[in-house]
Amino acid sequence: MALIMCTQKLLNALGNRGRPLGEAVEPQLPGVRLGSWAATVCRFGRRDLVIAIDQRTYLTLVFPLAPRAGLRARFADALAALLTDLGMPEDVVRAERSAIAFEPLARLADRKLVGSLDDVEFVCGIELMYHDDLRHVQRNLNEFPHPGRDPCVPLEAVARMFANPRPAPSRLLH
């Protein structure tokens, strides 16, 4: 089962201590390819936003934290919107979206993922200076390269994972 690995800051914001981190294994739901997620919460202006990255591809999601009770629904909506923007088939979008409901929360202990979340948070802050639309910010963050990864750009990693050709940038900016 995959996990949503949360920073202590996010767990505190959710009023949840999280489960002890076990070893993340492959998702058990048929058709699900994305795996565990690392997530944190950041304050930008007056908004508390969750930033999440998929552990395998570094696919990046950005969505509002509030209200806390709807975290999984907003997480799933952000993922579905991005996969739809990437031209993924509806059955893929449904499967990946549904998996979020079953992924338990756990404490994020991987320092490399914490560092990557910090990098994405920095770039997200810059994006938010230019764009208010979180879906637009989210799409742009997925063009952000992560050194030492192959492929280093999340959109390319997802395209390879799903054997889907990478969409043209103009398609992403609708």
Backbone hydrogen bonds, N-H to C=O, Kabsch-Sander energy under -0.5 kcal/mol:
donor,donor_aa,acceptor,acceptor_aa,energy
4,I,104,P,-2.7
5,M,3,L,-0.7
5,M,37,W,-3.8
6,C,4,I,-0.6
6,C,106,A,-3.5
7,T,39,A,-2.3
11,L,7,T,-2.5
12,N,8,Q,-2.7
13,A,9,K,-1.9
14,L,10,L,-1.9
15,G,11,L,-0.6
15,G,12,N,-0.9
16,N,11,L,-2.9
19,R,105,L,-1.6
22,G,20,P,-0.6
25,V,1,M,-1.4
32,V,29,L,-1.6
33,R,31,G,-0.5
37,W,3,L,-2.9
38,A,53,I,-2.7
39,A,5,M,-3.0
40,T,51,I,-2.2
42,C,49,L,-2.8
44,F,42,C,-0.6
44,F,47,R,-3.0
47,R,44,F,-2.3
49,L,42,C,-3.2
49,L,47,R,-0.7
50,V,63,F,-3.6
51,I,40,T,-2.3
52,A,61,L,-2.2
53,I,38,A,-2.7
54,D,59,L,-2.2
55,Q,36,S,-3.2
58,Y,54,D,-2.2
61,L,52,A,-2.8
63,F,50,V,-1.9
65,L,48,D,-2.7
70,G,67,P,-1.6
71,L,68,R,-1.7
74,R,70,G,-2.4
75,F,71,L,-2.7
76,A,72,R,-2.8
77,D,73,A,-2.4
78,A,74,R,-2.5
79,L,75,F,-2.2
80,A,76,A,-2.7
81,A,77,D,-2.6
82,L,78,A,-2.1
83,L,79,L,-2.7
84,T,80,A,-2.4
85,D,81,A,-2.4
86,L,82,L,-1.7
87,G,84,T,-1.7
88,M,83,L,-2.4
92,V,89,P,-0.6
93,V,89,P,-2.2
94,R,90,E,-2.7
95,A,91,D,-2.1
96,E,92,V,-2.6
97,R,93,V,-2.5
98,S,94,R,-2.5
99,A,95,A,-1.7
100,I,96,E,-0.8
100,I,97,R,-0.7
101,A,98,S,-1.1
102,F,99,A,-1.5
103,E,99,A,-0.8
103,E,100,I,-0.7
106,A,4,I,-2.2
107,R,19,R,-1.5
108,L,6,C,-2.9
109,A,107,R,-0.6
111,R,109,A,-0.7
114,V,110,D,-2.1
115,G,111,R,-2.5
116,S,112,K,-2.2
117,L,113,L,-2.6
118,D,114,V,-2.2
119,D,115,G,-2.1
120,V,116,S,-2.5
121,E,117,L,-2.6
122,F,118,D,-2.0
123,V,119,D,-2.1
124,C,120,V,-2.8
125,G,121,E,-2.2
126,I,122,F,-1.5
127,E,123,V,-2.7
128,L,124,C,-2.7
129,M,125,G,-0.7
129,M,126,I,-1.1
130,Y,126,I,-0.6
130,Y,127,E,-1.4
131,H,127,E,-2.2
134,L,132,D,-0.6
137,V,133,D,-2.2
138,Q,134,L,-3.0
139,R,135,R,-2.1
140,N,136,H,-2.2
141,L,137,V,-2.5
142,N,138,Q,-1.1
143,E,140,N,-1.9
144,F,141,L,-1.1
146,H,152,C,-2.5
149,R,146,H,-1.2
155,L,142,N,-1.8
156,E,153,V,-0.7
157,A,153,V,-2.0
158,V,154,P,-2.6
159,A,155,L,-2.2
160,R,156,E,-2.3
161,M,157,A,-2.4
162,F,158,V,-2.6
163,A,160,R,-0.6
164,N,159,A,-2.5
171,R,168,A,-1.4
172,L,168,A,-1.0
173,L,169,P,-1.0
174,H,171,R,-0.9
